[in-house]
Amino acid sequence: MTESIIQKKSFAFALKVISLYRELQSQHEYVLSSQLLRSGTSIGANVEEASAGQSRRDFMAKMSIASKEARETRYWLRLLQQSKLVDVDVATLLIDIDEIIRILTSIVKTTSKTSSASKLKT
C-alpha cells in the first residue's frame, strides 16, 4: 500500500522535529524541546494509526487527534520563536505545520461530511 500525502508529510515533519529537538537540547532547553518532540512526532503516529482504522469513526477520531497534536506543535513552535529562549529558526517548521494542519482539517471535514451523508441515506 502506498503512503498518503499526509503520511509522507507528517513523517518528514517528525524527522525535522527530532533534529530541532537535538539542537534545542544542545542549547540546554529541555522543557519546551520535550513538549515539541512529543506533540510533533505524535502527529504522524496518529495518522499511521488512522490508516489502519477499523471503521470510519475510528479513522476520524485518530485524524482529529493528529489535528489537535499539530495545533499543539504549532503553539510550541510559536512560543520558541517569539520567546527567543534559544537561537533557532523555526520559520520553515511553522510553514510545514500550517500545511499539515490544513490537510488534516480537510481530511476531518471531508470524512465528517461523508459520514453524515451516509447516515442520511440509511
C-alpha positions as CSV (number, residue, x, y, z in Angstrom):
1,M,0.0,0.0,0.0
2,T,1.3,3.4,-0.9
3,E,1.7,6.2,1.6
4,S,-0.7,9.1,1.5
5,I,0.4,12.7,1.3
6,I,-0.3,13.3,4.9
7,Q,1.6,10.2,6.0
8,K,4.7,11.4,4.0
9,K,4.4,15.0,5.2
10,S,3.9,14.1,8.9
11,F,6.8,11.6,8.8
12,A,9.1,14.1,7.2
13,F,7.9,16.7,9.7
14,A,8.7,14.4,12.6
15,L,12.2,14.0,11.4
16,K,12.6,17.8,11.3
17,V,11.2,18.0,14.8
18,I,13.8,15.4,16.0
19,S,16.6,17.5,14.5
20,L,15.2,20.6,16.2
21,Y,14.9,18.7,19.5
22,R,18.6,17.8,19.3
23,E,19.5,21.4,18.6
24,L,17.4,22.7,21.5
25,Q,18.9,20.1,23.8
26,S,22.4,21.3,22.8
27,Q,21.4,24.8,23.8
28,H,20.2,23.5,27.2
29,E,16.5,24.0,26.5
30,Y,14.9,20.9,28.0
31,V,11.2,21.6,28.8
32,L,9.9,23.1,25.6
33,S,12.0,20.7,23.5
34,S,10.4,17.7,25.2
35,Q,6.9,19.1,24.7
36,L,7.7,19.8,21.0
37,L,9.2,16.3,20.5
38,R,6.1,14.6,22.0
39,S,3.5,16.6,20.0
40,G,5.5,16.9,16.8
41,T,6.1,13.1,16.5
42,S,2.6,12.2,17.7
43,I,1.0,13.7,14.6
44,G,2.5,11.1,12.3
45,A,1.9,8.3,14.8
46,N,-1.9,9.1,14.9
47,V,-2.0,9.4,11.1
48,E,-0.5,5.9,10.9
49,E,-3.0,4.6,13.3
50,A,-5.8,6.2,11.4
51,S,-4.7,4.4,8.2
52,A,-5.4,1.1,9.9
53,G,-8.7,2.4,11.4
54,Q,-11.3,-0.3,12.0
55,S,-14.1,2.0,11.0
56,R,-14.8,5.4,9.6
57,R,-15.4,6.6,13.1
58,D,-12.1,5.2,14.3
59,F,-10.3,6.8,11.3
60,M,-11.9,10.2,12.0
61,A,-11.0,10.0,15.7
62,K,-7.4,9.4,15.0
63,M,-7.2,12.1,12.4
64,S,-8.8,14.5,14.8
65,I,-6.2,13.7,17.4
66,A,-3.5,14.2,14.8
67,S,-5.0,17.6,14.0
68,K,-5.0,18.6,17.7
69,E,-1.4,17.5,18.1
70,A,-0.5,19.5,15.1
71,R,-2.1,22.6,16.6
72,E,-0.2,22.0,19.9
73,T,3.0,21.7,17.9
74,R,2.3,25.0,16.2
75,Y,1.9,26.5,19.7
76,W,5.3,25.3,20.9
77,L,7.0,26.4,17.7
78,R,5.5,29.9,18.0
79,L,6.5,30.0,21.7
80,L,10.0,29.1,20.8
81,Q,10.1,31.7,18.0
82,Q,8.7,34.6,20.0
83,S,10.2,33.9,23.4
84,K,13.7,33.9,21.9
85,L,14.8,31.5,24.7
86,V,17.1,29.8,22.2
87,D,18.8,30.7,19.0
88,V,16.9,28.6,16.4
89,D,15.0,29.4,13.3
90,V,11.6,27.7,13.2
91,A,10.1,29.6,10.3
92,T,10.2,26.7,7.9
93,L,8.7,24.4,10.5
94,L,5.9,26.8,11.0
95,I,5.1,26.8,7.3
96,D,5.2,23.0,7.3
97,I,2.9,22.6,10.3
98,D,0.4,25.1,8.9
99,E,0.3,22.9,5.7
100,I,-0.2,19.8,7.8
101,I,-3.0,21.4,9.8
102,R,-4.8,22.5,6.6
103,I,-4.5,18.9,5.2
104,L,-5.7,17.3,8.5
105,T,-8.6,19.8,8.8
106,S,-9.7,19.0,5.2
107,I,-9.5,15.2,5.9
108,V,-11.6,15.6,9.1
109,K,-14.2,17.8,7.5
110,T,-14.5,15.6,4.4
111,T,-14.7,12.4,6.5
112,S,-17.3,14.1,8.7
113,K,-19.4,15.2,5.7
114,T,-19.3,11.7,4.1
115,S,-20.2,10.1,7.4
116,S,-23.2,12.4,7.8
117,A,-24.3,11.8,4.2
118,S,-24.0,8.0,4.7
119,K,-26.2,8.2,7.8
120,L,-28.9,10.2,5.9
121,K,-29.1,7.5,3.2
122,T,-29.7,4.7,5.6
